[in-house]
């Protein structure tokens, strides 16, 4: 059941929290994926005969300006987004320079059916990130209905993502189509995964992924560990890993995770070998080595051929797949083979009927880079939000709607 799909927005004014946190440099948007992702929700409201007020953040203006004084608030303006959205919708998009002002309220209240207003960057206001109730109430006065379609910020208890919902009756606050799809995909894996269920966890640090691994030990039949974090697991077993990335303060954590996996009969797969390099650079000299014996002065920057073969076999036999994190430094051509192998295997398994969810910035970048975005079941727009969901945490933006 979809409250959003069943709701008639005819004659209604909706305030929609979207995630338009897109890369902009000198007023030019280099990737409009997040804008396009919100279009079905926007279009449904317009097609119903409603009008809408869109609100989003862009970057972290105050923090980034503090680090780089040459930046100004203008560098974080959503004006270029309003222009791009106007092109995509083929209609004018009005812009409110001051989201919390009386002027913005007047603009919103005079919207006619079919009209769109985009507010300036909400993070211009400190009250947004503080979750200030007064600021949230001001935003709530802009519309009759609240729609949260920003899964990427659902883990933040900010004024526009969670607190604002307090000022709307249950029948007048809901998820948009993108948020519904994100939650449905995640819950399919969390609540009722077809088995074998393989979780592919990559990235640099064990410390970033401890909670997700621990939570998945009760759900997954197999967990594949790749990326820089794998070397902490190897060193925890007393192996020589050369100059590979390692969190020495997490060796006990790695040992505990391996022990828990045994106790829960979850297969924890570590890469048997690596593509190694003499330095962290695109022009590095490369070789290969087994991960229990990487020479001093060399570092592992990608999984090797043995690991690719083993991981691919496990993935292709899976019925449910979660992928969060790359296998190596795939941004450099010499170290992208492992991540590409994983993408190949996930696409093959999906073609054979497996359900596959790819989430996290680097994993999504990888499937896009290798042309597999349409060969997996679902590509999530939420990095931190998805991670926290799989860690077993309740997301404030979700709780605000569902209770």
C-alpha positions in Angstrom: 0.0 0.0 0.0 1.3 3.4 -1.0 -0.2 6.4 0.8 1.5 8.7 -1.7 0.2 6.9 -4.8 -3.4 6.8 -3.4 -3.3 10.4 -2.3 -4.9 13.0 -4.5 -2.9 16.2 -4.6 -5.6 18.1 -6.6 -5.8 21.6 -5.2 -3.2 20.7 -2.6 0.2 22.4 -1.9 2.9 19.9 -1.0 6.2 20.6 0.7 8.6 18.0 -0.5 12.0 17.2 1.0 14.2 16.1 -1.8 17.9 15.3 -2.0 19.3 17.8 -4.5 22.8 17.6 -3.0 24.4 17.4 -6.5 28.0 18.2 -7.5 28.1 21.9 -8.7 31.3 23.8 -9.7 31.1 27.4 -10.8 27.3 27.0 -11.3 27.6 23.9 -13.5 26.0 20.6 -12.4 28.2 17.7 -13.3 25.8 14.9 -12.4 22.0 15.4 -12.2 21.1 11.8 -11.1 19.6 12.9 -7.8 17.4 15.5 -9.5 16.2 13.0 -12.0 15.5 10.5 -9.2 12.9 12.9 -7.7 11.0 13.5 -11.0 8.4 10.7 -10.6 7.3 12.1 -7.2 7.2 15.7 -8.5 5.4 14.7 -11.6 2.7 12.8 -9.7 1.8 15.9 -7.6 1.7 18.1 -10.7 -0.3 15.6 -12.7 -2.9 15.4 -9.9 -3.4 19.2 -10.1 -1.3 20.1 -7.1 1.5 22.6 -6.7 4.7 22.0 -4.7 7.5 23.6 -2.7 10.8 21.7 -2.9 13.4 21.9 -0.2 16.9 20.5 -0.1 20.4 21.0 1.3 23.6 21.3 -0.7 26.9 20.5 0.9 27.8 21.8 4.4 28.2 25.5 3.7 29.3 26.9 7.1 31.8 24.0 7.7 33.3 24.1 4.2 33.6 27.9 4.2 35.4 27.7 7.6 37.9 25.4 6.0 38.2 27.3 2.7 37.6 31.1 3.3 37.7 31.7 -0.5 34.3 30.0 -0.6 31.1 32.0 -0.1 27.4 31.0 0.5 26.9 31.7 -3.3 29.0 28.6 -4.0 26.4 26.5 -2.3 23.3 28.0 -3.9 20.6 25.8 -5.3 19.9 28.3 -8.2 21.6 26.1 -10.8 19.4 23.2 -9.6 16.2 25.4 -10.2 17.4 26.0 -13.7 18.2 22.3 -14.4 14.9 21.2 -12.9 13.0 23.7 -15.1 14.6 22.1 -18.1 13.7 18.6 -17.0 10.1 19.5 -16.1 9.7 21.7 -19.1 8.1 24.4 -17.0 9.3 27.4 -14.9 10.6 26.7 -11.4 10.3 29.7 -9.1 13.1 30.2 -6.5 12.9 31.5 -3.0 16.2 33.3 -2.0 15.5 33.0 1.8 13.8 29.7 2.8 12.7 30.8 6.2 11.4 34.3 5.3 7.9 35.8 5.0 8.7 36.3 1.3 9.1 32.6 0.8 5.8 32.0 2.7 4.1 34.5 0.4 5.6 32.8 -2.7 4.4 29.4 -1.5 0.9 30.6 -0.6 0.4 32.2 -4.0 1.4 29.1 -6.0 -1.2 27.9 -8.5 -1.8 24.3 -9.5 1.1 23.0 -11.7 3.6 25.6 -10.3 6.8 24.7 -8.6 8.9 26.6 -6.0 12.4 25.6 -4.9 13.8 27.0 -1.6 17.4 28.1 -1.3 19.8 25.7 0.5 18.3 24.8 3.9 21.8 24.5 5.4 22.3 28.3 5.1 20.4 28.1 8.4 22.0 26.6 11.5 18.5 25.8 12.7 18.2 23.1 10.0 21.0 20.8 11.2 20.1 21.5 14.9 16.6 20.2 14.2 15.1 23.4 15.6 11.3 23.0 16.1 10.5 26.7 15.4 12.3 26.5 12.0 10.6 23.2 11.3 7.2 24.8 12.0 8.0 27.8 9.7 8.7 25.3 6.9 5.5 23.4 7.7 3.4 26.5 7.1 4.5 26.5 3.4 2.1 23.7 2.5 -0.9 21.4 3.3 1.0 18.1 2.9 4.5 17.0 3.8 6.3 14.5 1.5 9.8 13.1 2.4 11.5 11.8 -0.7 15.1 12.3 0.5 16.4 8.8 1.5 20.0 10.1 1.5 19.3 12.3 4.5 16.8 10.0 6.3 19.4 9.3 9.0 19.6 12.9 10.0 17.2 14.3 12.6 17.2 17.7 10.9 14.3 20.2 10.8 13.3 19.4 7.2 13.9 15.6 7.4 12.2 14.7 10.6 11.0 17.5 12.9 8.7 19.1 10.4 6.6 15.9 10.3 5.4 16.7 13.8 3.3 19.6 12.4 1.3 17.5 10.0 -1.6 15.0 10.7 -0.8 11.3 10.0 -2.8 11.4 6.8 -0.9 14.5 5.5 2.7 13.2 5.9 4.1 10.5 3.7 7.1 9.1 1.8 7.5 10.0 -1.9 8.0 7.3 -4.6 11.8 7.3 -4.3 11.8 6.9 -0.5 9.2 4.1 -0.8 11.3 2.3 -3.3 14.4 2.6 -1.2 12.8 1.3 1.9 11.1 -1.6 0.0 14.4 -2.7 -1.5 16.2 -2.5 1.9 13.5 -4.3 3.7 13.4 -7.1 1.1 16.9 -7.8 2.1 16.6 -7.2 5.9 13.3 -8.9 6.5 12.8 -11.7 4.0 15.9 -12.5 1.9 15.9 -15.5 -0.4 18.9 -17.7 0.4 21.8 -18.0 -0.2 22.1 -14.4 0.8 25.6 -12.9 0.1 26.7 -9.5 1.5 29.7 -7.9 -0.2 31.4 -5.4 2.1 34.3 -3.4 0.9 36.0 -0.1 1.6 39.0 1.1 3.5 38.2 0.7 7.2 36.9 -2.1 9.4 35.8 0.5 11.9 33.4 2.0 9.4 31.7 -1.4 8.8 31.7 -3.2 12.2 28.1 -2.7 13.0 26.8 -3.7 9.5 28.9 -6.8 9.5 27.7 -7.8 13.0 24.1 -7.2 12.1 24.5 -9.2 8.8 26.0 -12.2 10.6 22.5 -13.1 11.7 21.0 -12.7 8.2 23.5 -13.6 5.5 24.8 -17.0 4.6 27.9 -15.5 3.2 29.8 -12.3 3.8 32.6 -11.2 1.3 35.2 -8.8 2.7 37.2 -6.8 0.2 39.0 -3.5 -0.1 41.6 -2.1 2.4 39.7 -3.4 5.4 40.5 -7.0 4.4 44.2 -6.5 5.4 43.2 -5.9 9.0 41.6 -9.3 9.1 44.7 -10.9 7.6 47.0 -9.2 10.1 44.7 -10.3 12.9 45.6 -13.9 12.0 49.3 -13.1 12.2 50.0 -12.7 8.5 52.5 -10.4 6.8 50.6 -7.7 4.9 53.6 -5.4 3.9 52.6 -1.8 3.7 48.9 -2.5 3.2 46.3 -0.4 4.9 45.6 -1.7 8.4 43.8 -0.6 11.5 46.1 -2.0 14.3 43.6 -0.9 16.9 40.9 -3.1 15.3 42.8 -6.4 15.2 40.8 -7.8 18.2 37.6 -6.6 16.5 38.5 -8.5 13.3 39.3 -11.6 15.4 35.9 -11.3 17.2 34.0 -10.9 14.0 35.7 -14.0 12.5 34.8 -16.0 15.7 31.2 -14.8 15.7 30.9 -15.8 12.0 31.9 -19.4 12.9 29.5 -19.5 15.8 26.6 -18.3 13.6 27.5 -20.6 10.7 28.0 -17.6 8.4 30.7 -18.0 5.8 33.1 -15.1 6.1 35.2 -14.9 2.8 38.5 -13.0 2.8 40.4 -12.4 -0.5 43.2 -15.0 -0.9 45.4 -12.8 -2.9 46.0 -9.2 -4.0 47.3 -7.0 -6.8 50.1 -5.3 -4.9 51.9 -2.0 -5.7 55.1 -0.3 -4.6 53.2 3.0 -4.0 49.7 4.4 -3.9 49.7 5.9 -7.4 48.4 5.3 -10.9 51.9 4.7 -12.2 53.0 2.3 -9.5 54.8 -0.9 -10.2 52.5 -3.8 -9.7 52.8 -7.5 -8.9 50.6 -10.1 -7.2 50.9 -11.9 -3.9 49.0 -14.1 -1.5 47.6 -12.1 1.3 49.3 -14.1 4.1 52.7 -13.1 2.7 52.8 -9.6 1.1 56.4 -8.4 0.9 57.6 -5.4 2.9 57.4 -2.1 0.9 54.4 -3.4 -1.1 50.7 -2.7 -0.5 47.6 -4.4 -1.6 45.4 -2.2 -3.8 43.0 -4.7 -5.3 41.9 -8.3 -4.9 43.7 -10.8 -7.0 42.7 -13.4 -9.5 42.2 -16.2 -7.0 39.9 -13.9 -4.9 38.0 -12.8 -8.0 37.3 -16.5 -8.9 36.2 -17.5 -5.4 34.1 -14.4 -4.8 32.4 -14.6 -8.2 31.4 -18.3 -7.6 29.8 -17.4 -4.3 27.9 -14.4 -5.8 26.7 -16.3 -8.9 25.1 -19.0 -6.6 23.3 -16.4 -4.5 19.6 -15.5 -4.5 20.0 -12.2 -2.6 22.9 -9.9 -2.8 23.8 -6.7 -0.9 26.9 -4.8 -2.2 28.4 -2.0 -0.1 32.0 -0.9 -0.9 34.6 -1.6 -3.7 37.2 -4.3 -3.7 40.1 -2.0 -4.4 41.2 1.4 -5.6 38.9 1.1 -8.7 39.4 4.8 -9.5 42.9 3.8 -10.8 42.8 1.7 -13.9 45.4 -0.8 -12.6 43.4 -1.6 -9.6 39.8 -1.8 -10.9 39.7 -5.4 -12.1 38.5 -6.8 -8.8 35.6 -4.4 -8.5 34.7 -5.0 -12.1 34.7 -8.8 -11.5 32.3 -8.3 -8.6 30.0 -6.1 -10.8 30.1 -8.8 -13.5 29.1 -11.5 -11.0 26.3 -9.5 -9.4 24.9 -8.7 -12.9 25.0 -12.4 -13.9 23.3 -13.5 -10.7 20.6 -10.8 -11.2 20.0 -12.0 -14.7 19.5 -15.5 -13.2 16.8 -14.2 -10.9 18.7 -13.0 -7.8 17.6 -9.8 -6.1 20.6 -7.4 -5.9 20.9 -4.1 -4.0 23.9 -1.8 -4.5 24.4 1.0 -2.1 27.1 3.4 -0.9 28.8 6.1 -2.9 31.8 4.1 -4.1 29.7 1.0 -5.1 27.2 3.1 -7.0 30.0 4.9 -8.7 31.5 1.5 -9.7 28.3 0.1 -11.2 27.8 3.4 -13.1 31.5 3.4 -14.2 31.3 -0.1 -15.6 27.9 0.3 -17.1 25.9 -2.1 -14.8 23.4 0.3 -13.3 20.6 -1.3 -15.3 21.8 -4.8 -14.7 21.2 -5.0 -10.9 17.8 -5.0 -9.1 18.2 -1.7 -7.3 20.8 1.1 -7.0 20.3 3.0 -3.8 20.7 6.8 -3.6 21.5 6.7 0.1 25.0 6.1 1.4 25.0 6.8 5.2 21.3 6.2 5.5 21.5 2.8 3.9 24.4 1.8 6.0 22.6 2.8 9.2 19.5 0.9 8.2 21.6 -2.3 7.7 23.3 -1.6 11.1 19.9 -2.0 12.6 19.3 1.6 13.5 16.0 3.4 13.2 16.3 6.4 10.8 14.8 9.6 12.1 13.4 10.6 8.7 11.6 7.2 8.5 10.4 7.2 12.2 8.9 10.7 11.7 6.5 9.3 9.1 5.9 5.7 10.4 6.0 6.5 14.1 
